[in-house]
């Protein structure tokens, strides 16, 4: 056997150089690079030993980030963006007179506007139908004989002597209570002077409403049991009127009660003028009407809490009272520009629940329709349409009337159900239609109202509490009492539009 190869002499370890130090030298010296060093170790070494290494390391990590991002994106669904919740805003916070509505301005012709027929979408519990083509013109109805049923002893209530006697006694007791609430200077108040007053302050509104209850029986400042009461109230309104024609008793602009109160005051003065022909009322009535027409939005046609420019947004609640004032002004012989009615009709178009649904109405053109307001706004909108010339057989009017007569809107003086504001407009709309439906509805609401009258002749605003939008608690006892009387007086306040000889 051959001898084993000679072994190399053992290397002498340098003094002061530890194993750790030697490993560091091996790792940092290219001349001593171990053969076993793989590509990943070299990449790490290069990253630590120079600019080139940094560049390579940067590329490597960037690639890793891109790959990771692609994997992440592929595994995540499209994000869902939630709407911003602004439910904490109050109605007052969201309401500005300068807010642009969501409908386009309407150019008004110089002749009565013709509306192309549409096929409205029926709502639940209503039968679908295809109305025949119709052409509507804005032609305010004839009012020459509108007050023919007023007058002492001429109260054509629906045929039912027992109910008629109950209603008449209720009205007489209420007028007696109202007369006792009048202040020495002739005005009434909503917020003081009797139990359960409201928080709304407008003596103009309170005085006008009280006068309407008296005038509704045919009594005036020239005759009747309450002649002096009415005369003092009218004098207070006239003395309170400003040179502009404004009847509102407060100077502050933008108060919610402003154009409600002014419109109601205009109605009271114009009714007294129409019933008596008293020339002393002609000038204040004309100025009140002029102020009202000047306050209308000159492009979009509505009214609100202050005079509107072309960017102001009206609402149907105020607009209904304004149109009632102009309707009454015509009874008194005060002419109103046709353009005012064309603008009003355009506004009514804008507060339809949808562009093609003209049987149902909402509060503002730029707000969504609300179920809580549907009854009152539809009744008010349809009454305005009747004043502006819709015919009795108009399919949209008929469909809206069926809604007013539906079981869900049965008048009930119960907690959370009573809605005197809706009843007030429903009574007038149905009375204009006439017929058995009107008679049955009136006898029903009459029974509800009469049964709840207090022994002093008034009605309690919150026992029970009605629907919130009735505003009974804020308007108070006088407001609820007057609305109750006006509803009971409906059969003879105005002659029905479509049935000249109906009761």
C-alpha positions as CSV (number, residue, x, y, z in Angstrom):
1,X,0.0,0.0,0.0
2,X,1.2,3.5,-0.8
3,X,1.8,6.0,1.9
4,X,-0.9,8.6,2.6
5,X,-0.3,12.0,1.2
6,X,1.6,14.4,3.4
7,X,-0.7,16.6,5.5
8,X,-0.2,20.3,5.4
9,X,1.3,21.9,8.4
10,X,-1.2,23.4,10.8
11,X,-1.6,27.2,10.2
12,X,-0.6,29.4,13.0
13,X,-3.4,31.5,14.4
14,X,-2.7,35.2,14.4
15,X,-2.5,36.7,17.7
16,X,-5.4,39.0,18.6
17,X,-7.6,37.8,15.8
18,X,-10.7,36.0,17.0
19,X,-12.9,33.6,15.0
20,X,-15.6,36.2,14.9
21,X,-13.2,38.7,13.5
22,X,-12.0,36.2,10.9
23,X,-15.6,35.4,9.8
24,X,-16.3,39.1,9.3
25,X,-13.2,39.4,7.1
26,X,-14.2,36.5,5.0
27,X,-17.7,37.9,4.5
28,X,-16.3,41.3,3.4
29,X,-13.4,40.4,1.2
30,X,-14.0,39.4,-2.4
31,X,-10.6,37.7,-2.5
32,X,-11.7,35.3,0.2
33,X,-15.3,34.7,-1.0
34,X,-16.3,31.2,-0.1
35,X,-17.2,29.0,-3.0
36,X,-20.5,28.0,-1.3
37,X,-21.8,31.5,-1.2
38,X,-25.1,31.4,-3.3
39,X,-26.7,34.2,-5.4
40,X,-29.0,35.4,-2.6
41,X,-26.0,35.7,-0.2
42,X,-24.1,37.7,-2.9
43,X,-27.2,39.9,-3.4
44,X,-27.3,40.7,0.3
45,X,-23.5,41.2,0.4
46,X,-23.7,43.6,-2.5
47,X,-26.5,45.5,-0.9
48,X,-24.2,46.1,2.1
49,X,-21.0,46.9,0.2
50,X,-21.8,49.6,-2.3
51,X,-24.0,51.8,-4.5
52,X,-24.5,49.0,-7.0
53,X,-25.8,46.8,-4.2
54,X,-28.2,49.5,-3.1
55,X,-29.5,49.7,-6.7
56,X,-30.0,46.0,-6.9
57,X,-31.6,45.9,-3.5
58,X,-34.0,48.7,-4.4
59,X,-35.1,46.8,-7.6
60,X,-35.6,43.7,-5.6
61,X,-37.8,45.3,-2.9
62,X,-39.7,47.3,-5.4
63,X,-40.6,44.2,-7.3
64,X,-41.8,42.5,-4.1
65,X,-44.0,45.5,-3.3
66,X,-45.6,45.5,-6.8
67,X,-46.3,41.8,-6.6
68,X,-47.8,42.2,-3.1
69,X,-50.0,45.1,-4.2
70,X,-51.3,43.2,-7.2
71,X,-52.2,40.3,-5.0
72,X,-54.0,42.6,-2.5
73,X,-56.0,44.4,-5.2
74,X,-57.1,41.2,-6.8
75,X,-58.4,39.9,-3.5
76,X,-60.4,43.0,-2.4
77,X,-63.8,43.8,-3.8
78,X,-64.7,47.3,-5.0
79,X,-65.2,49.6,-2.0
80,X,-68.6,50.8,-1.0
81,X,-68.9,54.5,-0.4
82,X,-71.6,55.3,2.2
83,X,-73.7,58.5,1.8
84,X,-73.0,61.3,4.2
85,X,-75.6,61.3,6.9
86,X,-77.0,64.8,7.5
87,X,-80.1,63.6,9.5
88,X,-79.1,65.8,12.4
89,X,-80.1,69.0,10.4
90,X,-83.5,70.4,11.3
91,X,-86.0,71.6,8.7
92,X,-85.0,75.2,9.5
93,X,-81.3,74.4,8.9
94,X,-82.0,73.0,5.5
95,X,-84.4,75.7,4.4
96,X,-83.1,78.9,2.8
97,X,-85.0,81.2,0.6
98,X,-82.1,81.4,-1.8
99,X,-81.7,77.7,-2.4
100,X,-82.2,76.7,-6.0
101,X,-85.0,74.3,-6.6
102,X,-84.5,71.1,-8.5
103,X,-86.7,72.0,-11.4
104,X,-86.0,74.2,-14.5
105,X,-87.6,77.7,-14.7
106,X,-90.7,77.8,-16.8
107,X,-91.2,80.4,-19.5
108,X,-94.8,81.8,-19.2
109,X,-96.8,82.5,-22.3
110,X,-99.0,85.6,-22.6
111,X,-102.1,83.4,-23.1
112,X,-103.6,80.7,-20.9
113,X,-101.2,77.8,-20.6
114,X,-102.1,74.5,-22.2
115,X,-100.9,71.3,-20.5
116,X,-100.2,68.2,-22.5
117,X,-102.1,65.2,-21.1
118,X,-100.1,62.6,-19.2
119,X,-100.8,59.2,-17.9
120,X,-100.1,59.3,-14.1
121,X,-98.8,56.2,-12.3
122,X,-101.5,55.0,-10.0
123,X,-100.5,54.6,-6.3
124,X,-101.2,51.5,-4.2
125,X,-104.9,50.8,-3.4
126,X,-106.0,52.9,-6.4
127,X,-107.3,51.5,-9.7
128,X,-105.1,52.1,-12.7
129,X,-106.9,53.9,-15.5
130,X,-106.2,55.5,-18.8
131,X,-107.7,59.0,-18.7
132,X,-108.8,60.5,-22.0
133,X,-106.6,63.2,-23.5
134,X,-107.4,66.5,-21.8
135,X,-106.3,70.1,-22.3
136,X,-106.1,72.2,-19.2
137,X,-106.2,76.0,-19.2
138,X,-105.4,78.3,-16.3
139,X,-108.7,79.9,-16.1
140,X,-109.7,81.0,-12.5
141,X,-113.3,79.9,-11.8
142,X,-116.3,82.2,-11.7
143,X,-116.7,83.7,-8.2
144,X,-119.6,86.1,-8.9
145,X,-122.0,84.1,-6.9
146,X,-119.6,82.4,-4.5
147,X,-121.0,84.0,-1.3
148,X,-124.7,83.3,-2.1
149,X,-125.2,80.9,0.8
150,X,-124.0,83.3,3.4
151,X,-126.5,85.4,5.3
152,X,-128.4,85.2,8.5
153,X,-130.7,82.2,8.5
154,X,-129.3,80.8,5.2
155,X,-127.2,77.9,6.3
156,X,-127.7,75.0,3.9
157,X,-126.1,72.1,5.7
158,X,-126.5,68.6,4.4
159,X,-130.0,67.2,5.0
160,X,-130.0,65.8,8.5
161,X,-131.8,68.0,11.0
162,X,-130.3,66.5,14.1
163,X,-126.8,66.9,12.8
164,X,-127.5,70.4,11.6
165,X,-128.8,71.5,14.9
166,X,-125.8,70.1,16.7
167,X,-123.4,71.9,14.3
168,X,-125.3,75.2,14.6
169,X,-125.2,75.0,18.4
170,X,-121.5,74.2,18.3
171,X,-120.8,77.2,16.0
172,X,-122.8,79.6,18.2
173,X,-121.0,78.5,21.4
174,X,-117.6,78.9,19.6
175,X,-118.4,82.4,18.4
176,X,-119.4,83.3,21.9
177,X,-116.1,82.1,23.2
178,X,-114.2,83.9,20.5
179,X,-116.0,87.2,21.3
180,X,-114.9,86.9,24.9
181,X,-111.2,86.5,23.9
182,X,-111.1,89.8,21.9
183,X,-108.9,92.5,23.5
184,X,-110.0,96.0,24.1
185,X,-108.3,97.4,21.0
186,X,-110.0,94.8,18.8
187,X,-107.3,92.2,18.2
188,X,-107.0,88.6,19.2
189,X,-103.8,86.7,20.1
190,X,-102.6,83.1,19.6
191,X,-100.1,83.1,22.5
192,X,-102.0,84.7,25.4
193,X,-105.3,85.6,27.0
194,X,-106.9,82.1,27.6
195,X,-106.0,78.6,28.7
196,X,-103.6,76.5,26.5
197,X,-102.3,79.3,24.3
198,X,-99.7,78.6,21.7
199,X,-96.2,79.8,21.3
200,X,-96.6,81.3,17.8
201,X,-96.8,85.1,18.0
202,X,-99.0,86.9,15.4
203,X,-101.9,89.0,16.4
204,X,-102.6,89.6,12.8
205,X,-103.1,85.9,12.2
206,X,-105.2,85.4,15.3
207,X,-107.4,88.4,14.5
208,X,-107.9,87.4,10.9
209,X,-108.8,83.8,11.8
210,X,-111.3,84.9,14.4
211,X,-112.9,87.3,12.0
212,X,-113.2,84.6,9.4
213,X,-115.2,82.5,11.9
214,X,-117.7,85.3,12.4
215,X,-117.9,86.3,8.7
216,X,-118.5,82.7,7.8
217,X,-122.0,82.9,9.2
218,X,-122.9,85.9,7.1
219,X,-122.4,88.4,10.0
220,X,-120.5,91.6,9.2
221,X,-119.4,94.9,10.7
222,X,-122.7,96.2,9.4
223,X,-125.1,93.7,10.8
224,X,-125.6,90.7,13.0
225,X,-125.2,89.8,16.7
226,X,-121.4,90.3,16.6
227,X,-121.4,93.5,14.5
228,X,-119.3,95.5,16.9
229,X,-116.9,92.6,17.5
230,X,-116.2,92.3,13.8
231,X,-116.0,96.1,13.3
232,X,-113.3,96.4,16.0
233,X,-111.3,93.5,14.5
234,X,-111.4,95.0,11.0
235,X,-110.4,98.4,12.4
236,X,-107.4,96.9,14.2
237,X,-106.3,95.2,10.9
238,X,-106.6,98.4,8.9
239,X,-104.8,100.5,11.5
240,X,-102.0,97.9,11.7
241,X,-101.5,97.8,7.9
242,X,-98.2,99.4,6.7
243,X,-97.9,101.7,3.7
244,X,-96.6,98.8,1.6
245,X,-99.9,97.0,2.2
246,X,-98.3,94.4,4.6
247,X,-100.7,93.4,7.3
248,X,-98.2,91.4,9.5
249,X,-97.9,92.9,13.0
250,X,-94.2,92.1,13.4
251,X,-91.3,94.0,11.8
252,X,-88.9,91.1,11.6
253,X,-88.5,89.6,8.2
254,X,-88.6,85.9,7.5
255,X,-90.9,84.9,10.4
256,X,-92.8,81.7,9.6
257,X,-96.1,83.3,10.4
258,X,-95.6,86.3,8.1
259,X,-97.4,85.4,4.9
260,X,-99.8,83.0,6.6
261,X,-101.0,86.0,8.7
262,X,-100.9,88.5,5.8
263,X,-102.9,86.1,3.6
264,X,-105.5,85.5,6.3
265,X,-105.8,89.2,7.0
266,X,-106.3,89.8,3.2
267,X,-109.1,87.1,3.2
268,X,-110.9,88.7,6.1
269,X,-110.8,92.3,4.7
270,X,-111.8,91.0,1.2
271,X,-114.7,88.9,2.6
272,X,-116.0,91.8,4.6
273,X,-115.8,94.0,1.4
274,X,-117.5,91.4,-0.7
275,X,-120.3,90.9,1.8
276,X,-121.0,94.6,2.3
277,X,-119.5,96.7,-0.5
278,X,-118.1,99.0,2.2
279,X,-116.0,101.6,0.3
280,X,-113.8,102.2,3.3
281,X,-112.4,98.6,2.9
282,X,-111.6,98.9,-0.8
283,X,-108.2,100.7,-0.5
284,X,-106.8,98.5,2.3
285,X,-108.0,95.4,0.4
286,X,-106.3,96.6,-2.8
287,X,-103.0,97.4,-1.0
288,X,-103.0,94.0,0.7
289,X,-103.5,92.2,-2.6
290,X,-100.8,94.3,-4.3
291,X,-98.3,93.4,-1.5
292,X,-99.2,89.7,-1.8
293,X,-98.8,89.5,-5.6
294,X,-95.5,91.5,-5.4
295,X,-94.2,88.9,-3.0
296,X,-94.6,86.0,-5.4
297,X,-91.6,84.4,-6.9
298,X,-91.5,86.1,-10.3
299,X,-90.3,83.0,-12.2
300,X,-91.4,79.9,-10.3
301,X,-94.6,81.3,-8.8
302,X,-94.7,80.2,-5.1
303,X,-94.9,82.1,-1.8
304,X,-92.9,81.6,1.4
305,X,-92.2,83.4,4.6
306,X,-90.9,86.6,3.0
307,X,-91.1,88.3,-0.4
308,X,-89.3,86.0,-2.9
309,X,-86.9,86.8,-5.7
310,X,-86.4,84.5,-8.6
311,X,-84.1,82.2,-6.6
312,X,-86.4,81.9,-3.6
313,X,-88.2,78.6,-3.0
314,X,-91.9,78.7,-2.1
315,X,-93.9,76.0,-0.3
316,X,-97.4,74.7,-0.9
317,X,-98.7,75.5,2.6
318,X,-98.1,79.2,2.3
319,X,-99.0,79.3,-1.4
320,X,-102.4,77.7,-0.7
321,X,-103.3,80.6,1.7
322,X,-102.0,83.2,-0.7
323,X,-104.1,81.8,-3.5
324,X,-107.2,81.7,-1.2
325,X,-106.6,85.4,-0.6
326,X,-106.5,86.1,-4.3
327,X,-109.6,83.9,-4.8
328,X,-111.4,86.0,-2.2
329,X,-110.1,89.2,-3.7
330,X,-111.9,88.4,-6.9
331,X,-115.1,88.0,-5.0
332,X,-114.6,91.6,-3.7
333,X,-114.1,92.9,-7.3
334,X,-110.3,93.3,-7.0
335,X,-108.6,92.2,-10.2
336,X,-105.5,90.0,-10.2
337,X,-103.1,89.8,-13.1
338,X,-103.5,86.6,-15.2
339,X,-99.7,86.2,-15.0
340,X,-100.0,85.7,-11.2
341,X,-102.2,82.7,-11.8
342,X,-100.0,81.3,-14.6
343,X,-97.0,81.5,-12.2
344,X,-99.1,79.8,-9.5
345,X,-100.0,77.0,-11.8
346,X,-96.4,76.5,-12.7
347,X,-95.6,76.3,-9.0
348,X,-98.3,73.7,-8.5
349,X,-96.7,71.7,-11.3
350,X,-93.4,71.8,-9.4
351,X,-94.9,70.4,-6.2
352,X,-96.6,67.4,-7.8
353,X,-95.2,64.2,-6.3
354,X,-93.6,63.5,-9.6
355,X,-93.6,65.2,-13.0
356,X,-96.3,63.0,-14.3
357,X,-98.3,62.5,-11.1
358,X,-100.6,65.5,-10.8
359,X,-103.1,64.0,-8.4
360,X,-100.8,64.1,-5.4
361,X,-98.8,66.9,-3.9
362,X,-95.8,67.6,-1.6
363,X,-94.7,70.5,0.5
364,X,-91.7,71.9,-1.5
365,X,-90.5,71.4,-5.0
366,X,-86.9,70.7,-3.9
367,X,-87.9,68.2,-1.2
368,X,-89.0,64.6,-1.5
369,X,-92.6,63.7,-0.9
370,X,-93.4,62.6,2.7
371,X,-96.2,60.3,3.7
372,X,-96.9,62.4,6.8
373,X,-97.7,65.4,4.6
374,X,-99.4,63.7,1.7
375,X,-103.0,64.1,2.9
376,X,-102.8,67.8,3.8
377,X,-100.7,68.8,0.8
378,X,-102.8,66.8,-1.7
379,X,-106.0,68.4,-0.3
380,X,-104.5,71.8,-0.5
381,X,-103.0,71.3,-4.0
382,X,-106.3,70.0,-5.4
383,X,-108.3,72.9,-4.0
384,X,-105.8,75.3,-5.7
385,X,-106.3,73.4,-9.0
386,X,-110.1,73.8,-8.6
387,X,-109.7,77.5,-8.2
388,X,-107.5,77.7,-11.3
389,X,-110.0,75.9,-13.5
390,X,-109.7,72.2,-13.3
391,X,-113.0,70.6,-14.4
392,X,-114.9,68.3,-12.1
393,X,-114.4,65.2,-14.2
394,X,-110.6,65.7,-14.6
395,X,-109.1,62.3,-14.1
396,X,-106.3,63.5,-11.9
397,X,-108.8,65.4,-9.7
398,X,-111.0,62.4,-9.5
399,X,-108.1,60.2,-8.5
400,X,-106.9,62.6,-5.9
401,X,-110.4,62.9,-4.4
402,X,-110.6,59.1,-4.1
403,X,-107.4,59.3,-2.0
404,X,-109.0,62.0,0.2
405,X,-112.0,59.7,0.7
406,X,-109.9,56.6,1.4
407,X,-110.2,54.7,4.7
408,X,-106.7,55.8,5.8
409,X,-107.9,59.4,5.8
410,X,-111.1,58.8,7.8
411,X,-111.5,61.8,10.2
412,X,-111.0,60.7,13.8
413,X,-110.5,63.0,16.8
414,X,-108.0,60.6,18.4
415,X,-104.4,60.8,19.6
416,X,-102.0,60.8,16.6
417,X,-104.9,60.8,14.2
418,X,-106.6,64.2,14.3
419,X,-105.4,66.5,11.6
420,X,-107.6,69.7,11.4
421,X,-105.3,71.3,8.9
422,X,-105.9,68.4,6.4
423,X,-109.6,68.4,7.3
424,X,-109.9,72.1,6.5
425,X,-108.7,71.7,3.0
426,X,-110.3,68.3,2.4
427,X,-113.7,69.8,3.4
428,X,-113.4,72.6,0.8
429,X,-112.2,70.3,-2.0
430,X,-115.0,67.7,-1.4
431,X,-117.6,70.4,-1.0
432,X,-116.8,71.7,-4.4
433,X,-117.2,68.2,-5.8
434,X,-120.6,67.7,-4.1
435,X,-122.6,64.5,-4.1
436,X,-123.2,61.7,-1.6
437,X,-119.4,61.3,-0.9
438,X,-119.2,64.9,0.3
439,X,-122.4,64.6,2.4
440,X,-121.2,61.4,4.1
441,X,-117.7,62.8,4.7
442,X,-119.1,66.1,6.2
443,X,-121.5,64.3,8.5
444,X,-118.6,62.1,9.7
445,X,-116.2,65.0,10.4
446,X,-119.0,67.1,11.9
447,X,-119.7,64.4,14.4
448,X,-116.1,64.1,15.4
449,X,-115.7,67.9,15.9
450,X,-119.0,68.5,17.7
451,X,-118.4,65.7,20.2
452,X,-115.1,67.1,21.3
453,X,-116.2,70.7,22.0
454,X,-115.5,71.9,25.6
455,X,-118.3,73.3,27.7
456,X,-117.0,76.9,27.2
457,X,-117.4,76.6,23.4
458,X,-113.7,76.1,22.5
459,X,-111.7,73.0,21.6
460,X,-108.6,71.8,23.5
461,X,-105.5,71.8,21.3
462,X,-103.7,68.8,22.9
463,X,-106.4,66.6,24.5
464,X,-105.8,64.4,22.7
465,X,-102.7,65.5,20.6
466,X,-103.2,65.3,16.9
467,X,-100.6,64.7,14.3
468,X,-97.4,66.8,14.7
469,X,-97.9,68.7,11.5
470,X,-101.3,70.0,12.7
471,X,-99.3,72.4,14.9
472,X,-102.0,72.4,17.6
473,X,-99.6,72.8,20.5
474,X,-97.6,75.7,19.0
475,X,-100.7,77.5,17.5
476,X,-102.9,76.9,20.6
477,X,-106.5,76.8,21.6
478,X,-107.8,79.8,19.5
479,X,-106.3,78.3,16.3
480,X,-107.8,74.9,16.9
481,X,-111.2,76.4,17.8
482,X,-111.3,78.6,14.6
483,X,-110.3,75.7,12.3
484,X,-113.1,73.6,13.9
485,X,-115.6,76.3,13.3
486,X,-114.5,76.9,9.7
487,X,-114.8,73.2,8.9
488,X,-118.3,73.2,10.4
489,X,-119.2,76.3,8.3
490,X,-118.0,74.8,5.0
491,X,-121.4,74.1,3.5
492,X,-122.3,77.8,3.4
493,X,-119.0,79.6,3.4
494,X,-118.7,79.3,-0.3
495,X,-121.0,77.9,-3.0
496,X,-119.6,74.8,-4.5
497,X,-117.6,75.4,-7.7
498,X,-119.1,72.6,-9.8
499,X,-122.7,72.5,-8.5
500,X,-124.3,75.9,-8.4
501,X,-127.5,74.7,-6.8
502,X,-125.9,72.2,-4.4
503,X,-126.2,72.7,-0.6
